[in-house]
Amino acid sequence: MPPSEPDDDARQVMSADKAAVSRALNLVEDRRAESHARVADLLAVLKDSPKAAGGHRVGLTGPPGVGKSTLTSALARSLRQRGRTVGVVAVDPSSIRSGGSLLGDRARMSFDPTDKGLFVRSLATAGEVGGLAYAANSSVRVLAAAYDTVVVETTGVGQSEIDIVHVADTVVLVIQPGSGDVLQFLKAGIMEIPDILVVNKADHDELARRAVADLRGALRTAHAAGADRDRDSDWETPIVATSATKGTGIDELIDALDAHRGHLETTLQTRRRQGEVQWTLDLFSRKHGEHGVSTLGGLATLKARTEQELDGGETPLSLCERLSREYVAALGQTT
């Protein structure tokens, strides 16, 4: 039986048909060359979804053990109580032997499997650095076409949690009281990344207050050092204390998320486009290295071209494949 047409698949995804969403995610995770064209066609149609344009993409990141999975679960349930549909991408560590997802994060989440307004998917990192899977960007685009809010939970690999800014509209950095993470984040420059800071496991009031105070001090230090985030320098990063297991602080977190989404109203598409440009460059450079970048004119030239092509309607994955073909052709001419 021949594969269904991309438009048919896309319409079913946009209607939030869970089976169709699952098939689409299976497709974007397929790295076989013969699937790349189908993925590109599907994403090209999905980018025009009304939900994709008006939704919210939230990234949850932070070191292992801070309770990101439990917090994601509590956040999704509260969003559903507010009448919003939710898609979750939980990026899990890969099995060393099989390369598959260990599904540890999803195992710690508790959702109603009959809820048609909620979809949860685990992705394996497959050895990728930066806390995100190869197909994370494409998966977010699929879910964003079907659901009001997409939550991306990263693996939590500490200082490599930077790639999330290329995928999410709003980045939430989660820490826990008494962990000593703040100093490490200052050293790594990670305090420049989050739009919202969360102190989770804030069950012990004194430790939570100290953690909040430490974060405020870290923000002041980052500001004094001139480390303001270029992409959103006029946003004052809020600090929210939560206890995901008790459900406290979740409403405040949603209010902070809504405030940041409103703040982005005039710059959202620019931010998303910057993320798509960087993701395209990352995909290409991971595949072909510095030699590939230099062969196509160097980073500045390749970035300018990527911006132009994406503005013209290309998607990151399809553009990366076209650039790869040009690189291979250039190699053939020089041999």
N, C-alpha and C positions, 0 to 999 in steps of 0.2 A: 504494500500500500504506500503510495507516495506521501511525503510529508504535507501537512496542511499548509495553506498559504499564510504568509506572515500576517496579512491583514486580519484573517480569521483568528489567528492566535492572539494578535494584539487586542482585538475587540473583546475576546473572552477574558484576557488579563485585565483590561480596563474595567470590566464588569465585576472584578474581584472574584471570579470563579476560581476556587482553590485548586482544582485539578489543573486548570490552565496555567495558573501562577506557578505551580510546582513543575509543570512541563517546561515552562519558560526558564525557570531557574536551572533545571537540569541541562538545558541547552547552553546557557551562558557559562556553565561550569565545564562544558565539553571543550577540551583544548585541541581536539582533532582538527586538522586543517579544513576538512570538508564541512565542518560545522560553522566556520567563521563567517561565511557569507550569510547564512541563515540568521546568525546572531546579529550581524550588522543590520540586516533588513528589519528584524523585529524591533531593535532599539530605535531605528529611524522612525518607525511608526509610533512607538510608545512615547517619544519625546514630546509629542503634541497632545498628550493626554491632559485634560483640565486639572486632574489631581496632581500630575507631575509639576505643573506650573505653579499651583497654589498651595502645595503641601509643605511639610516640614520634615527635614532630614536631620536627625539628632545622633551625634556620636558620643558614646560613653567609653571613656578610656581611663586608665589608671593601673597601678601595679597589681599583681596577683594577690588575692586574699582580701581585697577591700569590700567585697560583696557586690560586684558589678552585676552578676547574674540575678541575684535576689532583688537588687534595685531595679533592674530592667523589668523583671516580672511585676514588681509593685507599680512601677510607672505605667506599664502597659495596661494593667487592670484599672488604674485610676483614669487613664485616658479613655478607656472603653466606657467607664461610668459616666464620663462627660459626653458620651455619644460619638466619639471619634473612632474611626477604624485605624488599626495599627498593624504594620508589618515589622517583624524583628529579624535582623541578621545577626546571629551569634557566631562570631569567628572563633573557632576552636583550634587548639593545637593539633597538629597532624600526628597520626601514628607513625612511628619510626619505620615500622616494617611495611605497612600498606600504603602510607601516605594519606589515608582517610581520616576524617574527623573523629576525635575521641568522644565527641558529644557530651563532654563533661558540663559545659555551660548550660546546655539545654536541659540536662538532667536535673539541674538545680532550679529550673524554672517551673512554675506551676500555673498552667493555663487551662481553660475550659476547651477541650478539643471540639466541642460542638459550636463554638462561637464563630459565626461566619465573618465577623468583622475583625478577626485576629488571625494572623499568619506568622508562624515562627519557622525560621530556617537556620540550620547550622552550616557553616562553611569551613572547610579545612584550609589552614594556612599553606599547606604543601611546601613548607620550607621558606615561604616569603618572609622578609623582614618587615618591620614597620607595623606589626600587629594586625595587618589586613591580608585577606586572601587575594589571589590573582583575580578572581571574578567578583570581588566586592563591589567595585564601581558599577559593573553591569547589573549585579543583583539588586543594588539600591535603585537603579533606574527602573527595573521591572517592578519592584514593590511600590515605588513612588507613583507609578501609573495606576496602581490599584487601591492604595490606602492613603488616608489623610496624613498619617505620621509614620515615618520609617525610623526605627531605632537600630543603630549599628553598635553592637558591643564588641570591642576588640579583645584580643587575647590577654593584654596586659603584660607587655614585655619591657616595661619600664621606660628607658630612655629612647626607645625607638618608636614611640607612639605618635609620630609626626604625620604619617600618611593620612590619618583620619581627617585632617583639614582639607584634603582634596575631595572628600566624599560628603562630609556633613555641612549643613548650614550652621548648626550650633554644636560646638564641642563642649562636652561636660567632662571635667577632670575630677575623678573620685579618689579621695584618700580616706584613711581611717585615723582616729585619734591615737597618739602615742606611737606612731609608726616610724617617725623620723624621716618621712618621705619629702617633707618640704625642702630641707637642705639639699637633698639629692636633686630635686626638681630645679632648684635655683642653679646648681652646678650645670645641669644639662640644658638649661634654657627653656624648659618645658612650660614655665610660668607664662611664656609669651603666647601659648597656644589656646588655652581654654577661654570660652566665652562665659562659662559658669563653673564655679568651684563647689564641690559637694563634700562635706564631711559626713561620711556614712558611719554606721555603727555608733551613732552618737547617743548611746544609752547611758553612758557615764557623764554627767553634766560637767564636771570639772575638767576632764580630759577633752571633752568636746569644745568647751569654751577656750581652752588653751590652744587647741588645734585651729580654731577659727582665728584666734589672735595671731598665731604663727602665720597663717595664710595672709591675713591683712598686712602683716609686716613684710612678707615675701612680695606681695604686690607692690608695696611702697618701694621696696628695694629694687625690684625690676623697673619700676617707673623712674626712680632716681638714676638708674644705670642707663636710661635711654632705651630700654628693651620693650617699648610699646609695640603692639602688633600692628604692622602697617595696614593690614586688611580691615581693621576695625578700631582705629585708635580713639574714637570718640565714644566707645562703649565702656561703661564702668562695670567691671566684672563683679557680679554678686556672689556671696558665699551663703550656701544653704546647708543647714544641718539636718540630716535624715537618719532614721532608723528603718531600713527596708523591712526588717523582720516584724517590727511593730506597726509599720505603716505611717509613721510620723514624719512630717516634713515633705511628704510627696506632693501635697497640694501646693506648697510653697515652691517646690521645684518646677511644677507645671506652670505656675504663674511666672516664674523666671524665664522658662522656655518661651512662653507666649510673648513676654515682654521683648525678648531678643528677636523673635520672629517678626514682631511688629517693627522693631528697630531696623531690620534688614529690608523692609518693604521696597525701598528705592534702590537698594544695592544688591539684592538677592541674586539676580541673574548674572551680574558681574562677578560675584563671588563664585557662583556655580561654574561659570565659564573659566575662571582662573583655575579652579580645581580640575576641570576637564582637560585644560591645556597641560597642566603638570602631570596628570595621570597618563595622558598620551605620551608625553616625553619619557616618563618612567617606564611605561610598557616597552617603548622602543629601545631605550638604553639598556634595560634588563635583558632584552633579547639579543642586542647586537653590540652592546658596550660602547666605549668611547670611539672605537674605530667606525662604528655605524654612524654616530653623531657627526664625526668630522667628515666622513665621506659625503654626507648630505649637506655640507656647508658650515658645520659648527653649531654650537648650542643656540647662539643668538639668532642665526638665520633659521634654524629649525623651529625655534619657538615662535618667531614671527609668522612663519608659514603655517604652523599649527593653529595659531590664533585666527588667521585668515580663513583656513579651511573649515574650522569649526563654526566660525561665523557664517560660512556659506552653506551650512547644513550637515556637514560630516559628523559622525559620531567618533569618540575616541578609539574604539576598537577597529572600526572600518578604516580610519585614517592610519592607524598603526600598521595595519596589514598592507595598505597601499605603499606606505613608506618602506616597509620591509621588502616589497617587490622591487622598488626602485633601488634599494641598497644592493640586493642580489644582482640586479641587472648591471649596476655600476661595477660590481666585482667582476662580472663576466667580461666587461669591456677592458678591464685592466690586466686580464690574464692572457 
